[in-house]
Amino acid sequence: MKRVFVAVVLAISIVGSVSVASVSAGSSDVTTTTETVLVEVAPVPIKSGTGRRIVYANRQQRVWVINKDNEVIRTFPVLGMLGQPGKGTFEVFSKSPTSYSPEFAGVTFRFMTRFAIGRNGGNIGFHEIPIRNSKPMQTVDELGAFKGSGCLRSSTQDALFIYQWATIGTKVVVVP
């Protein structure tokens, strides 16, 4: 009896699963076995600390959320500004369910989690893609690009996750 093995890789965001199914060819018996293995496509940057933290790699425009056991529990692309904030270790110092831009009239956003002060003295944090005149300023497809003005813009789901997961004092490590 000839066996055909089929490997299916399902990419889910940046963490995916690998499923393997086996099927008996030329017979009515079908045997299916599935094994799920998490695959980390974007590894955490080296020298980004240990323990419970958020890591932001500026050049990659990517964030990793890491639990106390040094396991990545979420990773996602963001939209920020090249070199902003600078490299270093910061702490979340305030959070707001809604906020606005003091620099750009009519710009609002939700789930602001602040952790640094920018070059011009403004707060830098994680938040959802801003809204201006009732329209999103970017699309989710643009995440991963340098189109921000300092903060780290993300999907609503990722901004909400950071907002709920991070507490005041949570470590944020910024690497180039």
N, C-alpha and C positions, 0 to 999 in steps of 0.2 A: 504494500500500500504506500503510495507516494504521499508525502506530507509537504504542505506548503506553509511556510512561516511568514507572517506578515508583521512588520514592525511599524508602529504608528507613533509619531512624535507629535504631541499637541503642545504648542507653545502658548502658554497662558501668561500674558504680560512678560515679565522677564524671568519668572520661575515657571518651569513647565513640568510636564509629566511624560514619562515614556511608558507606553502600553505595548504589550506583546500578545498577539493572539495566534493560536495554531488551528488550522483547519485541515481536515482530512479530505483530500481531493478524490473524486471518483467514488464516493461512498456517501451513504446517508448519515453516517455518524459525523457529528461536528463536536469537537472538543475546543472549548475556549478557555484560556487562562489569561488573567490580566495581572500584571505587576506594575505598580506605580512607583516611580523613582523620581524624586525632585532633582532638577538640574538647574544649577545656578549659572546663568549665562554671563552675568556681569559680576566678577568677583569684587569683594570689598577691597578698597585700596589699602596697600601696605602702609604701616605707620599711621593708622587711623584710630589707635587706642584699643582699649578692651572694655568689656562690661556693657551695661545698658547705655545706649547712645544713639544719636542720629549722625550719620556721616554724609557730608555733601562734597562731591568731587566737582569742582568748578569747571574744569576743561571738559569733563564728560557730561555735565549738566544732568547728574544723576544723584539720587538720594538712596541711602540704605538705612533701614530702621533695624536696630540690633538689640536683642534682649540681654538679660543679665548673664545668660549662658553663652554669649557670643554667637548666637544663631541669628541669621538674617530672617526677620519675620515679614519684611516688605521691602521692595525696591522699586523705584519708578523714576521716569524722566521728569525734569523740571525745566522751566524757562527762566533764565537769570541773566546776569551781566558778567562779562568776562572780568575776572579779578576782583569781584565784589561779592561778599565781603572777602577780606584778605585771609590768608591761611592762619589757622589758630584753633584754639579750643575755647568754646563759648558755653553759656548756659541760657536756657529759656528763662526770660525774666518777666514776661507778661503774655496774656492771651486775651483775645476778644472774639466773640462770635461774629461780630460785624465790624468793619472798619472802612476807612476811606483814605484817599491819597491827599496829603496836604499840598503836594506839588502840582497835581493835575485835577482841575475842576471837574466835578461830576463823576469821578472814578471811585467805585465802591467794590468791596470784596468781602468774602466770609472766611471764617476759620483762621484768623491771624494768630500765629504763634511766633512771637518776637524773640530773637536771640543775639542780635548784634546791632551796632550803630554804624551806619555807612559813612563814607567820606564827607558827605555834605551835612552830617549830623542827624539824618533821619533814621528811623528804625528799619531794621532788616529782619524779615521773618518768612515763614512759610504761609502761603494762603492760596485760595483758589484763583483761577484766571479771573482778572478784574472785569467789571462791567462798566461801560461808559455809554451814556445815552441809551440805556436799556439793551445794549448789545455787548457780547463778549469781545474783549480786545484781541484775543487770539483764539485759536482752535486747539483742541487736544492734540491734533496731528502736528502742531508746531512745537510741542514740548520737546526739549532736547536741544533747542536752538538758543543763541544769545540774542534775545529780543526784550529782555526785561530792563527795568530801571534800578534794580538793586535787590528787591525781594526775590524769593523763589516761588514762582507761580507753578501750580500743579492742577491736575484734575480735581474736581470737587470731592470725589471719593478719597483721593490721597491727602488732600488738605484736611478733610474731616478726620481721617485716620490719625494724622500727626497731632491735630488739635486735641483729640480724645486721649491719645497714648502719652503724649509728653506732659509732664507736670512742671511746675516752676522748679528750676534747678536742673532739669534734664540736660545732660551734656550734649553739645553739638560740635562735631569736629569738622572743620573745613580744610580740605586738602586742595592743592592746585588742580 
